[in-house]
Amino acid sequence: MGFRVKKVRDHVLWNKEDDERNAFTVIIGNNGCGKTELLIDTCNKYHSYYTSALLEKDTHVASAVHYLREDFSPHNWKTVEREYGHRLPRKLIAASTSQFEKFKANWIVRNDAVPSGFYAYIGSKPYMPSLSPSTRIASKAIQQLLGAEYFEKRKHKALVGFLSKFDFGQKLLLKFELTFPNEDLKNIQNQSSTEPETQLILKNAYIEHDEMELVELLSYCERIVEAPAFALTVGNQNLNLIHLKDSEQKPFSKLIISRMLRAGLITLSSIQTMKDKSLINDQSIVDIESSAISSLSKRSSGEQCLFLLFMGIISSIEDNALICIDEPEISLHPQWQERFVDILSESFSSYRGCHFLIATHSPLIVSDISAKNCCVYDMATNTLVDATPYGERSSDYQLATLFHNPGNNNEYLLSQVIEVLDDICQSKEIASETKTKAHWLLSYEPRLPDGDKVKRLLSILDQTLEVFSK
């Protein structure tokens, strides 16, 4: 049985059968209705459950949760849930490409066996004026991607499929930089005074690392300054990180870079896609001169958003995960908005029991859903409906029926009014279902501007009903 968010406060987000399929709830509503706050509350709820389980007085529950992070068994996880009394997602992922999102950039849980083992954040925090939002988001995604000690086949398949679908290639050129002034490196080594920003960075790094660990990570910083470029290659069954400078020193590992990113000592300064011009298919070989290199920043904003969002989710997802996505339509071409849920469904079809919560303003996100197991939650009316009747319908249909904002000259409403008028004209007596539909259509009249074609037709419909009522 997969993980499902059934209810948060008085909001029912799932009422279908629980099974092993992935589930999707699209959350809609006007600006200011609280869609983002609902996602935040959902994250808070399950993070507090997880923290409570780790600190549970019943040592059996606390120990089980702690050690299951490394030795996971679905059966044992269900046992923990049963004894603890709450459903727990295996992973909590918060993702947004908006600069105004409100997710927490970090959540530290005492006693967690794996740093950031439960919570993964994909977003543009922390704010760094020298870097573009897309680069900051990419830094978080790369941190998550490199932090996995074991790169499972499903994750590899999802990553390769996504990179191929959007023509990104299977090699990325990454460049890193320090998050503090380079000269402060020597000041740290000499125990001299440093800039206030550097002191804050070190203070935050000490939260998760003891002094010896931090000294080790700082020892790598000088090498980053000297040679910041790495190649990330997606091989047949693995992920390789190659430092593009030969050195006799201890080589960088994926985990070291991930830890440096998580500690806030370095950040990604640029990301570029690489495509081999040669016929060599060995992903462990990196030849800059024979590669076509294209900066991610030169791609359209929509491509950047998709790339970063999916890279981050792919790097973090597990079975029975909870994935909260806020406003994915930002910068996306309408065609990609229409296919967004389906792309999610296809990309993560190898995973089971996940629940995706997607807060959106876009009717196009709903209009072409063909993914099974999908619901739409309307915050304006607090109603949860099956998405099937709304899938593969026009945007005007979504605007009128789901978003309560038909706009100008709504073609769906035009067709419905004409249909009702035609039924009335062909009958001596108005059928009850026709009358019900007519009154439903007339409820839109106050929301339509003067001069709107639908409003003019509704006026005719209203007059026609009066004639028949006499």
C-alpha positions as CSV (number, residue, x, y, z in Angstrom):
1,M,0.0,0.0,0.0
2,G,1.5,3.3,-1.1
3,F,1.9,6.4,1.0
4,R,-1.0,9.0,0.8
5,V,-1.7,12.4,2.4
6,K,-5.3,11.9,3.3
7,K,-6.0,15.1,5.2
8,V,-4.2,18.2,6.3
9,R,-6.3,20.4,8.7
10,D,-9.7,20.4,7.1
11,H,-8.4,19.8,3.5
12,V,-9.1,16.3,2.2
13,L,-6.3,15.6,-0.4
14,W,-7.0,12.0,-1.2
15,N,-10.1,9.8,-1.0
16,K,-9.3,7.1,-3.6
17,E,-8.2,3.5,-3.0
18,D,-4.7,3.1,-1.5
19,D,-2.5,0.9,-3.8
20,E,1.0,0.8,-5.0
21,R,0.6,3.2,-7.9
22,N,1.9,6.8,-7.7
23,A,-0.8,9.3,-6.9
24,F,-1.2,12.9,-8.0
25,T,-3.3,15.7,-6.3
26,V,-3.4,19.0,-8.2
27,I,-4.3,21.8,-5.9
28,I,-6.0,24.8,-7.5
29,G,-7.4,28.1,-6.3
30,N,-7.2,31.9,-6.6
31,N,-4.2,34.0,-5.4
32,G,-4.2,34.3,-1.7
33,C,-6.4,31.2,-1.1
34,G,-3.5,29.4,0.7
35,K,-2.2,26.8,-1.8
36,T,1.4,27.4,-0.8
37,E,0.6,27.5,2.9
38,L,-1.2,24.1,2.5
39,L,2.0,22.6,1.0
40,I,4.0,24.2,3.9
41,D,1.6,22.8,6.5
42,T,1.8,19.4,4.8
43,C,5.6,19.4,5.0
44,N,5.5,20.6,8.6
45,K,3.1,17.9,9.6
46,Y,5.1,14.9,8.3
47,H,8.4,16.4,9.3
48,S,7.1,16.7,12.9
49,Y,5.8,13.1,12.7
50,Y,9.3,11.9,11.6
51,T,11.1,13.9,14.3
52,S,8.7,12.6,17.0
53,A,9.3,9.0,15.8
54,L,13.1,9.4,16.2
55,L,12.6,10.9,19.7
56,E,9.9,8.4,20.7
57,K,10.2,7.2,24.3
58,D,9.6,3.7,23.1
59,T,13.2,2.9,22.2
60,H,12.0,0.2,19.8
61,V,10.2,2.7,17.6
62,A,13.0,5.3,17.7
63,S,15.7,2.7,17.0
64,A,13.7,1.2,14.2
65,V,13.2,4.5,12.4
66,H,16.9,5.4,13.0
67,Y,18.3,2.2,11.5
68,L,15.8,1.8,8.8
69,R,17.3,4.8,7.1
70,E,20.2,2.6,6.1
71,D,18.6,-0.8,6.0
72,F,15.2,-0.2,4.6
73,S,12.5,-2.9,4.5
74,P,8.9,-1.9,3.4
75,H,7.6,-4.5,5.9
76,N,9.7,-3.1,8.8
77,W,8.7,0.5,7.9
78,K,5.0,-0.5,8.1
79,T,5.7,-2.1,11.5
80,V,7.1,1.2,12.7
81,E,4.1,3.1,11.3
82,R,1.8,0.7,13.0
83,E,3.5,1.0,16.4
84,Y,4.0,4.7,16.2
85,G,0.4,5.3,15.0
86,H,1.1,7.5,12.0
87,R,1.7,7.0,8.3
88,L,5.2,8.3,7.3
89,P,6.5,9.0,3.9
90,R,9.8,7.4,3.2
91,K,11.1,10.7,1.9
92,L,9.8,14.3,2.0
93,I,10.7,16.4,-1.1
94,A,9.9,20.1,-1.5
95,A,10.5,21.6,-4.9
96,S,9.9,24.9,-6.6
97,T,11.6,27.1,-9.2
98,S,9.8,30.2,-8.0
99,Q,12.0,32.9,-6.3
100,F,9.1,33.5,-3.9
101,E,8.6,29.9,-2.6
102,K,8.4,29.4,1.2
103,F,9.8,25.9,1.7
104,K,12.5,25.4,4.3
105,A,16.0,25.2,2.7
106,N,17.2,22.8,5.4
107,W,15.7,20.6,8.1
108,I,18.1,19.1,10.6
109,V,16.8,16.2,12.7
110,R,18.8,15.0,15.7
111,N,19.4,11.3,15.7
112,D,18.8,10.9,11.9
113,A,21.1,8.2,10.6
114,V,21.6,10.0,7.3
115,P,22.2,13.8,7.0
116,S,19.2,15.1,5.1
117,G,18.0,11.5,5.0
118,F,14.3,12.4,5.3
119,Y,14.0,15.9,3.8
120,A,15.2,17.1,0.4
121,Y,14.8,20.7,-0.8
122,I,15.0,21.8,-4.4
123,G,14.8,25.6,-4.7
124,S,16.8,28.8,-4.9
125,K,17.7,29.3,-1.3
126,P,20.0,30.6,0.1
127,Y,19.8,33.9,-1.7
128,M,23.2,34.8,-3.2
129,P,23.1,38.0,-5.3
130,S,26.1,37.0,-7.4
131,L,24.3,33.9,-8.7
132,S,21.2,33.5,-10.9
133,P,18.2,31.7,-9.3
134,S,18.6,28.8,-11.8
135,T,22.2,28.3,-10.7
136,R,21.2,28.3,-7.0
137,I,18.5,25.7,-7.7
138,A,21.0,23.6,-9.7
139,S,23.3,23.7,-6.8
140,K,20.7,22.1,-4.5
141,A,19.8,19.5,-7.2
142,I,23.5,18.5,-7.7
143,Q,23.9,18.3,-3.9
144,Q,21.1,15.8,-3.7
145,L,22.3,13.9,-6.8
146,L,25.9,13.5,-5.5
147,G,24.8,12.7,-2.0
148,A,23.5,9.3,-2.8
149,E,26.1,6.7,-2.0
150,Y,24.3,4.1,-4.1
151,F,23.0,5.2,-7.5
152,E,20.2,2.6,-8.1
153,K,19.1,1.4,-11.5
154,R,15.7,3.1,-11.3
155,K,17.3,6.5,-10.6
156,H,19.8,6.0,-13.5
157,K,16.9,5.0,-15.8
158,A,14.9,8.1,-14.8
159,L,17.9,10.4,-15.2
160,V,18.9,9.0,-18.6
161,G,15.4,9.1,-19.9
162,F,14.9,12.7,-18.8
163,L,18.2,13.9,-20.2
164,S,17.5,12.2,-23.5
165,K,13.9,13.4,-23.7
166,F,15.0,17.1,-23.5
167,D,18.2,16.6,-25.5
168,F,20.5,17.5,-22.7
169,G,23.1,14.7,-23.3
170,Q,24.6,12.5,-20.6
171,K,27.6,14.7,-19.6
172,L,27.5,17.9,-17.6
173,L,30.3,20.4,-17.0
174,L,30.1,21.8,-13.5
175,K,32.0,24.6,-12.0
176,F,32.1,25.4,-8.3
177,E,33.1,28.5,-6.2
178,L,33.5,29.3,-2.5
179,T,30.6,30.9,-0.8
180,F,33.0,33.2,1.1
181,P,35.9,35.3,0.0
182,N,38.9,33.3,-1.2
183,E,41.3,35.3,1.1
184,D,39.4,34.1,4.1
185,L,40.7,30.6,3.5
186,K,44.1,31.7,4.7
187,N,42.6,33.6,7.6
188,I,40.8,30.5,8.7
189,Q,44.0,28.4,8.5
190,N,45.9,31.2,10.5
191,Q,43.0,31.5,12.9
192,S,42.8,35.2,11.9
193,S,39.6,37.2,11.8
194,T,37.3,36.6,8.9
195,E,34.4,38.5,7.2
196,P,31.1,38.3,9.1
197,E,29.5,36.4,6.2
198,T,32.3,33.8,6.5
199,Q,31.7,33.5,10.3
200,L,28.0,32.8,9.7
201,I,28.8,30.2,7.1
202,L,31.2,28.4,9.4
203,K,28.7,28.6,12.3
204,N,26.0,26.9,10.1
205,A,28.5,24.3,9.0
206,Y,29.3,23.4,12.6
207,I,25.7,22.3,13.1
208,E,26.2,19.1,11.2
209,H,30.0,18.7,11.2
210,D,32.4,18.4,14.1
211,E,35.7,20.3,14.0
212,M,37.7,17.5,12.4
213,E,35.2,16.9,9.6
214,L,35.0,20.7,8.9
215,V,38.8,20.9,8.7
216,E,38.8,18.1,6.2
217,L,36.2,19.8,4.0
218,L,38.0,23.1,4.2
219,S,41.2,21.4,3.0
220,Y,39.4,20.7,-0.3
221,C,38.3,24.4,-0.7
222,E,41.8,25.5,-1.8
223,R,41.7,22.9,-4.6
224,I,38.3,24.2,-5.7
225,V,39.7,27.7,-6.0
226,E,42.7,26.4,-8.1
227,A,40.6,24.1,-10.3
228,P,36.8,24.6,-10.1
229,A,35.7,22.4,-13.1
230,F,34.3,18.9,-12.9
231,A,32.6,16.6,-15.4
232,L,29.5,14.7,-14.2
233,T,28.9,11.7,-16.5
234,V,26.0,9.3,-16.5
235,G,27.4,6.0,-17.4
236,N,25.7,2.7,-18.1
237,Q,24.9,2.0,-14.5
238,N,26.6,4.7,-12.5
239,L,27.3,8.3,-12.0
240,N,30.9,9.5,-12.3
241,L,32.4,12.8,-11.0
242,I,35.7,13.6,-12.7
243,H,37.9,16.5,-11.6
244,L,39.2,18.1,-14.7
245,K,42.7,18.6,-13.4
246,D,45.2,15.8,-12.9
247,S,46.4,15.8,-9.3
248,E,48.5,13.5,-7.1
249,Q,46.4,14.6,-4.1
250,K,43.5,12.6,-2.7
251,P,40.8,12.6,-5.4
252,F,37.5,14.3,-4.9
253,S,34.5,12.0,-4.4
254,K,30.9,12.7,-5.2
255,L,30.2,12.5,-1.4
256,I,32.8,15.1,-0.6
257,I,31.4,17.6,-3.1
258,S,27.9,16.9,-1.8
259,R,29.0,17.5,1.8
260,M,30.8,20.7,0.9
261,L,27.6,21.9,-0.9
262,R,25.4,20.9,2.1
263,A,27.8,22.6,4.6
264,G,27.5,25.8,2.6
265,L,31.2,26.1,1.8
266,I,30.8,25.9,-1.9
267,T,28.1,26.5,-4.5
268,L,27.6,25.7,-8.1
269,S,28.7,28.7,-10.2
270,S,27.7,27.3,-13.6
271,I,26.3,24.2,-15.3
272,Q,26.8,23.3,-18.9
273,T,25.7,20.3,-21.1
274,M,28.3,18.4,-23.0
275,K,27.7,16.4,-26.2
276,D,30.5,14.2,-27.7
277,K,31.3,14.9,-31.3
278,S,33.5,11.8,-31.4
279,L,32.2,8.2,-31.7
280,I,33.5,7.3,-28.2
281,N,30.7,6.1,-26.0
282,D,32.7,5.6,-22.9
283,Q,31.1,7.9,-20.3
284,S,34.3,7.8,-18.1
285,I,36.2,9.6,-20.8
286,V,35.9,13.4,-20.9
287,D,37.3,15.3,-23.9
288,I,36.4,19.0,-23.7
289,E,37.8,19.8,-27.1
290,S,35.7,17.2,-28.9
291,S,32.5,18.1,-27.1
292,A,29.8,20.6,-28.0
293,I,29.3,22.6,-24.8
294,S,26.2,24.6,-24.1
295,S,25.5,26.6,-21.0
296,L,22.2,25.9,-19.2
297,S,21.7,29.6,-18.8
298,K,21.4,29.9,-22.6
299,R,18.5,27.5,-22.7
300,S,15.0,29.0,-22.4
301,S,13.7,29.7,-18.9
302,G,11.2,26.9,-19.3
303,E,13.9,24.4,-20.2
304,Q,15.9,25.5,-17.2
305,C,13.0,25.1,-14.9
306,L,12.2,21.6,-16.1
307,F,15.8,20.5,-16.0
308,L,16.3,21.7,-12.4
309,L,13.0,20.5,-11.1
310,F,13.3,17.0,-12.5
311,M,17.1,16.7,-11.7
312,G,16.3,17.5,-8.1
313,I,13.4,15.1,-7.8
314,I,15.2,12.3,-9.6
315,S,18.2,12.7,-7.2
316,S,15.9,12.4,-4.1
317,I,12.9,10.2,-4.9
318,E,12.3,6.9,-3.2
319,D,9.3,4.6,-3.0
320,N,6.5,5.9,-0.8
321,A,7.8,9.5,-1.0
322,L,5.8,12.7,-0.6
323,I,6.7,15.2,-3.3
324,C,5.4,18.8,-2.8
325,I,5.7,21.0,-6.0
326,D,4.8,24.6,-5.9
327,E,3.8,26.5,-9.1
328,P,5.6,24.3,-11.7
329,E,4.1,26.3,-14.5
330,I,6.5,29.2,-14.0
331,S,8.3,29.9,-17.3
332,L,6.9,26.8,-18.9
333,H,5.6,26.8,-22.5
334,P,1.8,25.9,-22.6
335,Q,2.7,22.6,-24.3
336,W,4.9,21.6,-21.3
337,Q,2.3,22.8,-18.8
338,E,-0.2,20.5,-20.4
339,R,2.2,17.6,-20.3
340,F,3.7,18.3,-16.8
341,V,1.8,15.7,-14.8
342,D,2.2,13.1,-17.6
343,I,5.9,13.8,-17.7
344,L,6.1,13.3,-13.9
345,S,4.1,10.0,-14.3
346,E,6.3,8.7,-17.1
347,S,9.6,9.8,-15.5
348,F,8.9,8.1,-12.2
349,S,7.0,5.1,-13.3
350,S,9.6,2.8,-11.8
351,Y,8.8,4.1,-8.3
352,R,5.9,3.0,-6.3
353,G,3.5,4.4,-3.7
354,C,4.5,8.1,-4.1
355,H,2.1,11.0,-3.6
356,F,2.7,14.2,-5.7
357,L,1.0,17.3,-4.4
358,I,1.1,20.0,-7.1
359,A,-0.1,23.6,-6.3
360,T,-0.9,25.5,-9.5
361,H,-2.7,28.5,-11.0
362,S,-2.6,27.0,-14.5
363,P,-5.7,25.4,-16.1
364,L,-3.3,23.8,-18.6
365,I,-1.8,21.6,-15.9
366,V,-5.2,20.0,-15.5
367,S,-6.4,20.2,-19.1
368,D,-4.4,17.4,-20.7
369,I,-4.0,14.9,-17.8
370,S,-3.9,11.4,-18.9
371,A,-2.1,10.1,-15.9
372,K,-4.1,7.6,-13.9
373,N,-4.8,8.0,-10.1
374,C,-5.1,11.8,-10.2
375,C,-7.4,14.1,-8.2
376,V,-8.0,17.9,-8.3
377,Y,-8.5,19.7,-5.0
378,D,-10.3,23.1,-5.3
379,M,-9.4,25.3,-2.4
380,A,-12.2,27.8,-3.3
381,T,-14.9,25.2,-2.5
382,N,-12.9,22.7,-0.4
383,T,-13.8,19.9,-2.8
384,L,-11.7,17.0,-4.1
385,V,-12.7,15.5,-7.5
386,D,-11.4,12.8,-9.8
387,A,-9.3,14.4,-12.5
388,T,-10.5,11.9,-15.2
389,P,-13.5,14.0,-16.4
390,Y,-11.3,17.1,-16.7
391,G,-8.4,15.5,-18.5
392,E,-8.1,16.2,-22.2
393,R,-10.6,19.1,-22.1
394,S,-10.0,22.6,-23.2
395,S,-8.5,25.4,-21.1
396,D,-11.9,27.3,-21.3
397,Y,-13.6,24.2,-19.8
398,Q,-11.1,24.2,-16.9
399,L,-11.4,28.0,-16.4
400,A,-15.2,27.7,-16.2
401,T,-15.7,24.5,-14.3
402,L,-12.7,24.3,-12.0
403,F,-11.1,27.7,-11.7
404,H,-14.4,29.8,-11.4
405,N,-12.9,32.4,-13.7
406,P,-14.3,32.0,-17.2
407,G,-12.5,35.0,-18.7
408,N,-13.6,36.8,-21.9
409,N,-15.8,35.0,-24.5
410,N,-15.4,31.6,-22.9
411,E,-15.9,29.2,-25.8
412,Y,-17.0,26.3,-23.6
413,L,-19.7,28.4,-22.0
414,L,-20.7,29.8,-25.5
415,S,-21.3,26.2,-26.7
416,Q,-23.2,25.2,-23.6
417,V,-25.6,28.3,-23.8
418,I,-26.2,27.6,-27.5
419,E,-26.9,24.0,-26.7
420,V,-29.5,24.9,-24.0
421,L,-31.2,27.5,-26.3
422,D,-31.4,24.9,-29.0
423,D,-33.0,22.4,-26.7
424,I,-35.6,25.0,-25.5
425,C,-36.4,26.1,-29.1
426,Q,-37.1,22.5,-30.2
427,S,-39.3,21.6,-27.2
428,K,-42.8,22.8,-26.2
429,E,-41.8,22.3,-22.6
430,I,-38.4,22.7,-20.9
431,A,-37.0,19.5,-19.4
432,S,-35.9,19.6,-15.8
433,E,-32.3,18.8,-16.6
434,T,-32.3,21.6,-19.3
435,K,-33.7,24.0,-16.7
436,T,-31.0,23.0,-14.2
437,K,-28.3,23.5,-16.7
438,A,-29.7,26.9,-17.7
439,H,-29.7,28.1,-14.1
440,W,-26.1,26.9,-13.7
441,L,-25.1,28.8,-16.8
442,L,-26.9,32.0,-15.6
443,S,-24.8,31.9,-12.4
444,Y,-21.8,33.0,-14.4
445,E,-23.5,36.2,-15.6
446,P,-22.4,38.5,-12.7
447,R,-18.8,37.4,-13.3
448,L,-18.7,38.4,-17.0
449,P,-17.7,41.8,-18.3
450,D,-20.2,44.0,-20.3
451,G,-19.9,43.2,-24.0
452,D,-18.9,39.6,-23.5
453,K,-20.6,37.3,-26.0
454,V,-21.4,34.8,-23.3
455,K,-23.1,37.5,-21.2
456,R,-25.2,38.6,-24.2
457,L,-26.3,35.1,-24.9
458,L,-27.1,34.5,-21.2
459,S,-29.3,37.6,-21.3
460,I,-31.2,36.0,-24.2
461,L,-31.4,32.7,-22.3
462,D,-32.8,34.5,-19.2
463,Q,-35.5,36.2,-21.3
464,T,-36.4,32.9,-23.0
465,L,-36.9,31.2,-19.6
466,E,-39.2,34.1,-18.5
467,V,-41.3,33.6,-21.6
468,F,-41.7,29.9,-21.0
469,S,-42.5,30.4,-17.3
470,K,-45.6,32.5,-18.2
